[in-house]
Amino acid sequence: MKLKEREKNADSPSIMTRMKTDRKPKMKNNTMPPFGALALLTVFCLVDGLPVSASAGNRVPVPIANHTLHMLLGITTDLSDTSDSSETEIETMESIAEKKEEMDEALIRVLEAKRWEEEEKFIDDDEKGGQILQEIRSSLFRFVCKICAWVLYKVFCKLMSKFFANPDQIALVQQAEKMGIPIVYLPLHRSHLDYLLITWCNWNFGLRLPHIASRGNLNLGGFGWLLRATGAFFIRRRVDPSDVGGRDALYRVVLHSYIEQLLKISLHIEFLLEGTRSRFGKALVPKHGLISNVVEAVQPNIIQDVYLVPVSYTYDNIAEGIFLNELMGIPKTRESFVGVIGEVWKEFRKSQPCGMVRMHYGRPIRLTELVPWVEEHETEVSNRALIRAIGYHAVHEAQSMMSIPSVSILSALLLNKYRDGAGRETLELDVEWLCERVLEAKREVMGWVSGVTSGEHLIEYALKFVKDAVKLDDDQIIPIRTRPQLLFLTYKRNALVPVFGFKAVIGKFQNFQEFYKGLW
Ligand SMILES: O=P(O)(O)OC[C@H](O)CO
């Protein structure tokens, strides 16, 4: 791809720098989609998976405990600050260990003093509360983060040919951070690189590091410690929302309290909205449990507001591959420390396997913009539908920012138009046509500059990422029609579904009269 040429010629504000930018950020005033309902409908049409019930339905009300986890979080407050102030001295492991007992006691005091005075069952569980807290909590270490930022830079250089981030988008987040309101990052999930990218970008652009809600399956020995030290806090995969007096209720309360206290001292949080990596390359239905924790935490005189920032990424290729085994019915093998090292090593032996990667930060939206009624509720949010709508809105925003990788353009044509293969010249013309249609839909094709890049270049570049799924015969490009190869092309093609899916649905019903008649 003529990337240099592209960077020179393109006048789009989305042209980015590699790893670092010194361009002056310009403010961009993105607006919320005018047709919220249509957006919601689109998401419903395009996402995979089944709705997940909100886990907050039976939540035990959580009053605010002033001294709850503050002592614990006092450590993270300093360490998550990326400024070089002397107040942000690095805490040592020893001092953390010393404070552990103190923290446990603090939590127990809270349990006894405030929350569950009428719930004898809980008071018996005090120690468990402390254990749960230890199971959840992150422990950001500025020093570890510094080392990781350097290591990640090296890793990203090895994995990616280019990394793009839009300075305008970052400027908006920086401005939001200056308001002193906590930020909740709501990224889509495609790869394990996702959360590393957000953390690294935040570090690189001087934003505070978020505390990342991670699933317990990543809490692997030393690796878990490293993740905690760079901001991860671990949550259980399954919590029974109907448990009102047992262990899960206690767990929910401690988790809620933890999230609330993070927000209360203006620390940023990150939730992977879909809860799992998408196996089909399309957005999944968002989970609502963690969002409802945030919504419930925002109350008058406690936490005035939070910023929600949808985040997404575009990868030419995701580092861990496209889950072919799982798509072929082989159950996922549980993550292990050795397994992770093995995977990383395997990827390292390839040359820049991810190709170009682009990071997208959405416009920070104030929660009170979305739910003005937040000022009215006291302890429990009753309107589940609105909490769901926030999740859908964030997924829609995150998805609509994504660029289209060139490999998706080629895959779509091979899968939907040329299953028996096509000559290069024919494909080149179609590739150019499809790229222009994507631009018309106000989306970007990574590496494509209208009137500059040619179909020939785009195909040449894209072939690097689909070489195992196609056969090259003279000047013919023929998709291999076996299941894994077709699944691969489908995954890549699916990046185009949100671009054209809505139009396709409307197109289908364009002749409404005929459709209406057909119903009767
Ligand atoms: O469900 P998975 O395999 O996509 O795992 C997702 C991780 O737990 C969170 O990144």
The ligand as a Tripos MOL2 file, in Angstrom:
@<TRIPOS>MOLECULE
LIG
   10     9     1     0     0
SMALL
NO_CHARGES

@<TRIPOS>ATOM
      1 O1        -14.3350  -15.0560   26.1920 O.co2     1 LIG1
      2 P1        -12.9900  -14.8120   25.5730 P.3       1 LIG1
      3 O2        -12.2550  -16.0610   25.2510 O.co2     1 LIG1
      4 O3        -13.0980  -13.9130   24.3970 O.co2     1 LIG1
      5 O4        -12.0790  -14.0810   26.6520 O.3       1 LIG1
      6 C1        -12.2140  -12.7330   26.8390 C.3       1 LIG1
      7 C2        -11.3300  -12.3340   27.9620 C.3       1 LIG1
      8 O5        -11.6860  -12.9890   29.1130 O.3       1 LIG1
      9 C3        -11.3440  -10.8740   28.2360 C.3       1 LIG1
     10 O6        -10.4700  -10.2840   27.3790 O.3       1 LIG1
@<TRIPOS>BOND
     1     1     2 2
     2     2     3 1
     3     2     4 1
     4     2     5 1
     5     5     6 1
     6     6     7 1
     7     7     8 1
     8     7     9 1
     9     9    10 1
@<TRIPOS>SUBSTRUCTURE
     1 LIG1         1 GROUP 0 **** ****
